[in-house]
Structure formats: C-alpha cells, structure tokens
C-alpha cells in the first residue's frame, strides 16, 4: 500500500536526514518561507478554489502558515541539552534532544496550508522525516507546499504525501499501528482524536491531538462594545465560522445584552456572502452539505426552545452551493444543542449572564477546552477570568488566538500537547540522558 511504502521510505531516509546540521536545515526552512511569500498569489488562489474561503482570508493563511517556517528555522538551531551536576563526584551527566524517526501528519480541510506548515516545519526542524496526509477535500494546497519544500532543498524522502478519498480511516489506523511511524500529529474532531489515541496505544506511539472546541466569548459590562462587536465578528465569521477556535457560545452581561445584540446585528448586516473568489466578499460558502444541514438543525433547535432569530436563519439558495446567511439568535438557553456542540457555521447565539461567577461557570460547562475570549476593560477582572477559564488559550480583547511564537492547544477533550512557540519543538523531541564515568 502507498502509505506503508512511504512510511518505510521515510524511515530509510531518516538515518541520513537526522544527521543534517541544524544550520543547514534552518537554511532550507528560511528558503521555504521565502518561496511561500514569492508564490503567495498562486497559493492564495489554490486555497480559495479548493476550500471556498475568501481571497483575503486565504492570503492571510498563506502569510500565517509561512510564519512558522521562519520561527522554526530559529528554533532548529537551538535544540539545546543540559549539563546536570551529579551527586556522584565520579560521574558527569548531560542530556541531548533527538528525533525518533518518521512523523505522520494528519491535517484538516479548514486550514490546509497553516495546519501542514505548523506541523511539518516543527517535525522537520526536529530532524524527523515526514508523511503528510491532507484532508481529501483540500489536497492541492498540501501538494503545493511539498513542491516548495523540495525546491527549498529538502531531500527526497524527508517529505512524503499520501492522498486518498475512500480509505481515510484505514490510512490513519495504519499509521497508528505501524512500527515504521514513531510520531503522529493530528488536527480534527474529538471523536476521531479519541479513536487515534486508542489505536496509538497499541504501540505506545507519541500522539499530539489538536481537537474540537466550543469557545466561550464573554462580554462584560465594562467592555468597549463597539470594539467587542468588531472582535466577535472576526472571531466568529473567519472562514465562515468553520474554525476550531471560533466563538461559539457568546455570553453577554445582562445590563448590556440588548445593546450589544443590536450592535452585532448592525455589524452582521454589513457582511457580504458569496463565492470566495470575489474580492468584496466577507463570508464564503460552507465546505460541506453536511455542515449546512448541521447549521440549520442548530437554528431549528434554538427556535424550538425559545430562541429568537433576529437576523438571517436560512440558506442563500439563489447563490447555489452551500451558502448560509449570517445568523444571529438571541435568548439562547443552556439546553440547546449549540451549548454542547460547535456550530462550525456563520450562526451566532447570544446567552445572558448575571455576574462574573456565573459567566465563568457557564463558560466552563463543556467537555472541551480549546480557546476562549474575554472582553473587558478591567485588567484585574480580565486576569481573574483568564486564569479561571478551563481552556488552553484565552484572548483578552483580541479575536485571534494563534501566532507562530505562541503555544497552540487545548485541555480536556480538546486534546493535549502544543504546536508553535518555544515548546512546539519539544513535541517532537526525545530527551536522552548520557552518564559518563570521569573518575
């Protein structure tokens, strides 16, 4: 099978690839970064055509994805060990960091460039050879990155790409159970992440799962409401709401609830929906018909339980495809589906809360914990709430939770491990202790 042959090839090449001087690997990464920016127009177009997101969002993803190249080029040169003072005077102790072998990188369709770059550049910087498995909806962006990496100088066998339409589960299971693969990084649903963790357990393979979210977005009464509405628009409607850190449960303090709902309605009315290829579009289509059905089911459930749709609520059938009106629902309740599941669509529901304690309780009432957002002017309140939220990341008065220099990841059923930042490389390293007799 193709994926078995590629993992064997990666293991065969690993012996020589891991000997690559760190500075040489860093040069390849920086060259790759330059090529991404040189070909940004082509990469943007490919991404928009296969994913549907707007040209502006696609371009931003190319830049964001390329930033990890530059970051990990620096990290590649700084995989330091330690000298440890030994209790035994006749001994010296030191540690070094080493890669283990082949890393399989399984990526989703919503950020096909950023997710493969965030994983691959860390793995390659650490000295792994890699097998990439992109989502079947968005293979072209992944292939383009593999070509650019080859042009940047990475040798044959260090990067291998597996494409499949009908054997996705089989490929994932094969990677998990194979003795030829030593590390797996996966971004996707919690359901699949749990399955991969179970399968990896058979070989005790190191797995880094970045899984689903259900991000709370808390607006306190001291927040700048215009700014909060602007930030929420970004945090919710990026990629048509199809992001794992999209604001999903919006909690608004009771005294400002109606005022904030009106501001969001006015702002959402300005969003233009259409094909991502059109330059003036803000919200593109959903990627799947199933995503459209799920969004409609969330709306119907909210209405059945007392929610009021004050904007949108239906398909834009005149556009063809999977286009959804930006939808705003008020009077949200805790027993609605949206409270338990991320919508993954341009559907926004507003909940009320009475005080800080209740806001924290409601926000933490979830089995996942990827990202969260806090809108408040009070530094002390923002700090208290950020510490109390059970999520891996908190945005205070910002709408984005990710940067190449910042660790990305969650807690609870949103997974474990971190990507990016100074700790991103450690996910791919094994620490070896070396004890030397010196008496």
N, C-alpha and C positions, 0 to 999 in steps of 0.2 A: 504494500500500500504506500501511496505517496508520502503520507505524513510519517510513516515508520522509516522510510528511506531517508527523508530529510533530517529526522532526529539522529539517525545513525551517522549521516554525513556531518551534521553539526558536532557530534561527539568526536568524530575522526579529526576534524579541523581544530577542535578545542585545544589539543595538546600543543599545537604551534601558536594558535591565536593568543592564548593566555600569556605567552612569552613576549608579546608585543610591548615595547617600552611605553610607559604611561604617557610620555610626552608625544610619542607618535600617535597613539590613539586619540589624544586630545587634539592633535592637528587634523585628524580625519573628522572629528566631531565639529570642529570650527569650520572646516571646509564644507561640510554638510549643511551647517547653519547658513553659510553664505549662499549655497546653491538654492536653498529653500526661498530665501529672500529674492534671489535673482529670478526665480521662476514663479514668483508669487501670483502673477496674473493667471498663469496656466493652472496652478494648484487651486486657486480660488474657483475658477470656472469648473474644474473637475468636481470639486466638492459640492458646489451648488447644484450641478446637474444630477449627481447621484444621490444626494441627501435631501435636497429641496430647500435648505436654509438660505437666507438672503445673501446676496453678494457681500454686503458689509460684514455680516456675521462670519461668512466663510473666510474672508480676508483676515479678520481678527483671529480666527482659529489658526490660520497658517502662521501668523506672527507669534501667537501664543505657543503653538507647538514648537516652532523653531527656537524659542527662548530656552527650552530645556536642553537643546544641543549646546548652546553657549554655556549654560550653567554647569552641565555635567562634564564639559570639557575641562573646566577648572577643577571640579571635584575629582576627576580621573587622576589628576596629578597629586592628589592629597589623601591617598588611602593609607594613612599612617598607622603604624603599630605602636607598641608601648614597650618601654623597659621597666620592669617591675622589680623593686627592691626585694630580694629574697630573704626569708628568715634564716635560711641556712647559708652561712658565710662561704661555703664551698660551692655555691651554685649561682648561676646567673639565669634570669628568666626574662624572656621577651615574647611579644606576640606580633603576628603578622596577619593581614587580611587577605584572603584568597577567594577567587570564584570557584564554583563547584563543577561546572560543566555546561550543559545545554539548558537554556531557559525557553519555555513555551509561553508566548504572549498572546492572550485571547482578548480581543477588543470589540467594542460595541459599534453600532451604526450612527449614534448621535454625534460623536466627536471622532470621526475615523482618522483624522490626522493627529490631533492632540493626544489621543489615547495611545496610539502606537509610538509616537515620539517620546511621550512621558515614560513609557516602559522600556522601549528599545535602547534609548540613549543611556539610561541608568545601567541596564544589563551589559551593554557593550562597553561602557566606561569601566565597569567592574571586571571585565575580561571574559564574560560569557559569550559563547556562540548562541544564536537565537533562531527560533522557529516562530514565525508570525502567523496567526490565524485571525484575519479580519472577519467582521460580520459579512454574511453573504449579500446584504443589501448594498454594501459600500466597499467593494474590493479595490476599486481603481485608485483611490487616494492612498491606500496602503502600498499598492504596486509602485506608484509614483515615488513614494518615499524610499522604497527598496532600490529603485533605479538611481536616485540621487545619492544614496549611501554608497552604492557601488562606484559611482562617478567620483565620490569624495575620497575613495581609496580603500574602503573596507574590502578585505579579500573574499574570494568565493568561499562559501560555506559558513561564513560568520553570520550571514543573514539569509534565511530561507523562508519562503512564503507558501502556505497551504491554503488553497481555495476549495470550497465545497458548498453545494446548495442543499443536498439531501442527506448528508452524513455528519451534521454538526455535532450531535450528541456523541456519535461514535468516535469522532476525532478527539473531542475533549476527554472522553474516557480513556482513550489510548494514551494520550499524553500523561494523564494522571497515574496510570498503572505501569507505564513503561519505565524500565530501569535505565533507559538511554536519556531520560529527561530528569534533571535534578531540581528544577525550579519552575513554578507556574505563577504567572501574574494574570489575574482575570478582572475585568470590569464588566458588570452586568447585573442581572436580577439576584435578589436574595435567594430565591428558590434554586436557581442554577448554582449559585455560590455554595449553598449547603451540599448539593449533590457532588460538586467537585471536591469539597473538603472531605466528604465521606470516601470518595474514590482515592484521593491522595493519601488517606490514612493507611491504605494497603501497603504502600511503600514508604510511609512516613516522609513524604515529599514536602518540601517547604512551599507553602501556598500564600500568596498575597492577594486576598479578595477585596475589591472595592465594589460595594454592592448598593442596593437601592436606598433611597432616602424618603423622608416625608417632612421636609424642612418647615419648622415654625418660623413665622415672621411676626415679631411683636412690635406694636406701635404704642408707645406710652404717651401720656397727655402732655409731656413737656417736649415732645419731638417737633421738629420743623416739618409741618405736614406737607408742604409743597415738595420739600426735599425727600421726605419719606415716600410720597407718591411716585416721584421720579425714580427713586431707587427700587421700589417694588416693581415698577414696570420693567426695569432691566432684569431684576432677579426672577421675575415670573415668565416673561414673554420671550426671553432669549431662546432661540431655536424652537419657537412655537410652544414653549413650555416643556419641551422634551429633554430636560436635563435632570440628573440625579440630585442636584442641589437647588432645583427650582423652588421658590417659595410656594408651599402647598397649603399650609394652614395659617391663615393670617389672623392674628389676634389683635384687636383694637380696643383700647381702653374705653369704657362706657361713655365718658363725658365727651369724647371727640368722635365717636363711632359714626354718627350721621354725617358730620362734616367731612370726615375722611372718605367715607363711601362716595360722597358727591365728587370729591376731588379725583378719586380713582375713576369714576365713571367718565368725567370730562377728559381725563388723560387717555383712557382706553378708546374713547370715541375718535381720537386722532390717529389711532393705529390703522395702517393700510394693509389689508390682507391680499396676497396674490402670489404668483409664481416668483420664486426667489431670484430668478434671473433678471427681473425688472428692478431697476436701480432705486425706485422710490418706495419699494415695499418694505414694511417693518416686520410682518409676520408671514412666514411661508406656510406650506401645507404640512400636515402630519405625514409621517413616513409610511404608516400602515393603515389599512382599512380597519383593522382591529383596534388601533388607537382611537379612531374616530368613534367606533361603537362604544368603547370604554368611556370616552368623554361624555357622550350622550347619556349613558347609563348613570353616570355620576350626577348629571344635571337632573335627570328624572327622579333619582333617589332624593336629592335635596328638595325638590319641589314637593314630592310626596310627603316629606317630613316637616314641611313648613317653611322651607327656604323660598326666597323671592328673587327671581331673575330680573334684575333691573337693567341689564344690557346683554344683547346677544342671545345665545341659547340654542342656536340651530346651525345647520350646515350652510355653506355658501355653494349650493348646487350649481348655480349659474357659472361658476369658475371651472367646474369639472374637478376630478381628483378628490383629494382628501382635505379640503379647506374648511376651517371652522371659524365661526365668528368669535372674536374675543368676548368672553362671557364673564359677567360679574353677578355674584349671588350674595345676597345679604341674609341675615337671620339664620346663619349656619348653626347646627347643633352637633353635640358630641356623638350622637348615634348614627350620623350619616356616613356613607362609605368613604367620602373624602377625608374624614378624620383618620381612617385606618389605612388608606391606600393613596399613594401618589397618583395624581390625575394624569400626568405626562401629556398635557394638552393646554391650550390657552384658556383655561377655565379657572376663575379665581373666586374663592369663597371667603367671606369675612365673618369672623367669630367675635363675640364680645367678651370682655373680662372686667372684673371689678377692681382688682389691685395687683400689686407685684407678685404676691404669693400665689394668687390664682393663675396668673399668667405663666409662671414657672411650672406649676402643677399641670396645667393643660398642655404646655409645650412638651413636657417630658412624658406625657401619656402616649407613648409609642414604643413599638418593639424595635425600631430602628433609630439611628442617631448619627447621621452623616453631617449635615450642616444646619445652621440656624442663623437668624438675623435679629438684631435689636436696634430699634430706632428710639433714641432718647438723647437729650442734651446733657443730662446729669451724668458726670463721669462716675460718681460713686455708685449710682444705680446701674449704669451700664456694666461696671466691673462686677458688681454682685450677681447680676443676672447672667452674665457671660460665664462666670465660674459655676453657677448653679445648673446651667443647661447641660443635659446629658448628650452632647454631640461632639464630634471630633473637631469641628471648626465652628467659629462664631464670627459673624460680620457685624460690627457696630457702625452704623451709619454708612455702610458700603453695600453694594449689590453683587459683588463678586467675591468668591471665597478661595480663589486659586491664583497662585503665582509660582513661577519655577523655583523661587527661593524659599517658598513656604511649604511645609509638610501638608499633604492632602490625604485625608482618610477619615474613617468613622469609628464608632463604637457600637455596642450591642449587635443587632443583626445587619448593620451596615458594613460589617467586615472588620478586618484588622490589618495592621501594617500601614505604612505611609509611603506615598510617592512624592518626589520633589523634595527640595530643601536639603540641608546637610545630612539628614537621616535617610534620604532616599536611596543612597548607595548602599547603606548597611543592610537593606532588604535583600541584597544580592551577595553579601559577603559572609564567609565563614571565618571565624577567628581561630587561628591556630596558635597554641602555646608551645614555645620551644624552651626547654630547660637544659642548661649547659653546665657540666661539671668544670669548675675553674680552680679547684684546689691543687 
